[in-house]
């Protein structure tokens, strides 16, 4: 079982040390350190302005830190500082080994081209060139994310919000990444659509043994998807631990406030 | 230690920051053990801290001081200080927890809800489903319901699905939080049988049961939780 072997793996996939980001006098992110292991899902929770999205951008090399560094274990097993990667290695990470699921699918998809092309494009970027195979793989992935294969030639601008988000997930997972970053993946969706998407993501993450870092302000998303959680406030990580432990037995005043603010179902 | 579980002076206090930092002591000086093949029943009135102790042994509640020794893969791990990854590993291959309520995942078929603990431990899907079906049948869940998600079931049916999910695995430790609470006599008897079978397989269990008759049938030892009362 990939999930089992990857969870028992003792070497971290990604290591953050003393990460900080300042915008002028504003410290958006301060002194964040943690290690993420293969197959592990980490949720970063906190309200708007807590620094969680900044942290996600630092971790995924979209933003350069003011201090500290992020290291990632490349497929050759060597842990490398992201700031020191060459252009080819960076491209490999962005196009193959990582996925990035945006809150707004329009940011992660090309809205005007067909769904099949949206998925196939990631494959072509890593050198696939057989049209039939690309189309077959794209169809398989549409099925896996529960999109009717009959819609493969339609552009995502004709899709509903939930379908777009599922298509974005297919586009990201088709290259079999080892790490997926997700920024409020269920953010703009109706509650019923959210439940379906969460269930789908939960299954895919465990079947593929993916590691994931999920930014969310929704504690229910954290509970359903993640193994571990980091609570952020004012740019700092104020509490961290097993997800059910932090949510059922929160220790910090702010975490207690967050947990007590959930409306009972 | 040869015990599967050994608590020594475990202590738990809740600090309620939203209520002006009120300290709510739950238990202190919790010390007992459970050997392989033994069912230890926690007794005491509601609010004595029985469920909190069970949650501490599962790593769901943090332990403020003391020790919670768990025999995991032949070695003793102190759950009170274990890393999250270790706790997850312990939950996957050592400790099972049967809560009072099923935390159902929407849209997953009952048979798969039950089979899941086996599948994550590497048992083939077919075999896992077969064993899941066997347990559901014993617990009188009609076969026509197996493909439906349990979220639509009655309370008693959900609890039986939960019990099947808890008892399906071959984990050496089981924690049972009122496993018979909303069951009829026939299904209570099935649960008593399942517990007896686990004992013959050497599983160590810690249980909470309010029903005196059931307690009498399953308990090898009773630990009185009122002796761990934390004076406020």
Interface residues (C-beta under 8 A of the other chain):
Chain A: X1 X3 X4 X7 X8 X37 X40 X195 X196 X199 X202 X206 X224 X227 X228 X241 X242 X244 X245 X248 X249 X251 X252 X253 X256 X257 X260
Chain B: X14 X15 X16 X17 X18 X55 X59 X60 X61 X62 X84 X85 X87 X88 X89 X92 X105 X106 X107 X108 X119 X120 X121 X122
